Amino acid sequence: MGRRSRTEFTIAELLAEQSSGSKRYLEFFRVPALSAGIYVLEAGAVDYQTPHSEDEVYFVASGRARLMLEEDGATQTLEVSPGKIIFVAARVRHSFYNITERLQVLVFFAPAESPESAND
């Protein structure tokens, strides 16, 4: 449900809209070169996402977890906490785990996320 006509959003309104639905991810902006959404995982949740065909940037608004990145057989683990900005290249396997506090993450895809890549 991308919205191109809007140019301004608040985290509070996005979280309210996301929580009123049944999905963990709410896309709130889309143009051909970029799409953006908010992804919410509760403490203890399992992140089932699969690699995307687009580059991705996460901005962690709140919560704590770890992020596993796996590329070319090498695995990297990152600590995830409020204020962190994380880049994940296209086609890199990644997932959040050990989610100890409700995770609220702004997600930016470039180019816009394709329907085949969409999760949850």
C-alpha positions in Angstrom: 0.0 0.0 0.0 2.6 2.6 -1.1 1.6 6.3 -0.9 3.3 8.6 -3.3 1.1 11.6 -2.7 2.3 12.1 0.9 5.7 13.6 1.7 5.6 13.6 5.5 5.0 10.8 8.0 5.4 10.3 11.8 6.6 7.1 13.4 3.6 7.1 15.7 1.1 7.2 12.8 3.0 4.5 10.9 3.1 2.2 14.0 -0.6 2.7 14.6 -1.4 1.8 11.0 1.0 -1.2 11.1 -0.5 -2.5 14.4 -4.0 -2.3 13.0 -3.1 -4.9 10.3 -2.0 -8.5 10.5 1.4 -8.0 8.8 4.8 -7.2 10.4 5.8 -4.9 7.5 3.9 -1.8 6.3 5.1 -0.1 3.1 4.3 3.6 3.4 6.1 5.1 0.4 6.9 4.0 -3.1 8.5 5.6 -6.2 10.4 3.6 -8.8 13.8 4.4 -7.3 12.9 3.9 -3.7 10.4 2.3 -1.3 10.1 2.6 2.4 8.3 0.8 5.2 8.2 0.0 8.8 9.0 -3.5 10.1 8.0 -4.6 13.6 9.0 -7.7 15.4 7.9 -8.5 18.9 10.4 -9.7 21.5 11.1 -13.4 21.0 9.7 -13.4 17.4 11.3 -15.3 14.5 12.2 -13.3 11.4 11.4 -15.3 8.3 12.6 -12.8 5.7 14.5 -14.0 2.7 17.1 -12.2 0.6 15.9 -9.2 -1.5 16.9 -8.3 -5.0 17.3 -4.6 -3.9 19.8 -2.9 -1.6 18.3 -2.1 1.8 19.0 0.3 4.6 17.6 -0.2 8.1 17.2 2.6 10.6 16.4 1.1 14.1 13.8 3.3 15.8 13.5 1.1 18.9 14.2 -2.3 20.3 17.2 -4.6 20.7 18.2 -7.7 18.7 21.0 -9.2 16.6 21.2 -9.2 12.8 22.8 -12.1 11.0 24.3 -11.4 7.6 25.6 -14.2 5.4 27.4 -13.7 2.1 29.7 -16.0 0.2 29.8 -18.4 3.1 30.9 -15.8 5.6 28.6 -14.8 8.5 28.6 -11.5 10.3 26.6 -10.7 13.5 25.6 -7.1 14.3 24.2 -5.8 17.5 20.9 -4.0 16.8 19.8 -1.1 19.0 18.0 2.3 18.7 19.7 4.8 16.4 21.7 2.2 14.4 21.7 2.4 10.6 22.6 -0.8 8.8 23.2 -1.4 5.1 22.4 -4.8 3.6 23.4 -5.4 -0.1 21.0 -7.0 -2.5 20.8 -10.8 -2.4 22.6 -11.0 1.0 20.9 -13.5 3.3 20.0 -11.7 6.6 17.6 -12.0 9.5 17.0 -10.5 12.9 17.3 -12.9 15.9 17.6 -12.9 19.6 15.0 -10.1 19.7 14.9 -9.0 23.4 12.9 -5.8 23.0 10.1 -5.0 20.5 12.0 -4.1 17.3 10.7 -1.2 15.2 12.8 -0.6 12.1 12.4 1.8 9.2 13.3 0.0 6.0 14.4 1.7 2.7 14.8 -0.3 -0.5 16.6 1.0 -3.6 15.3 0.6 -6.2 11.7 0.1 -4.9 11.1 -3.4 -3.5 9.7 -5.8 -6.0 6.6 -7.8 -5.2 8.6 -11.0 -5.4 10.9 -9.8 -2.6 8.1 -8.7 -0.2 8.0 -10.5 3.1 5.3 -11.2 5.6 
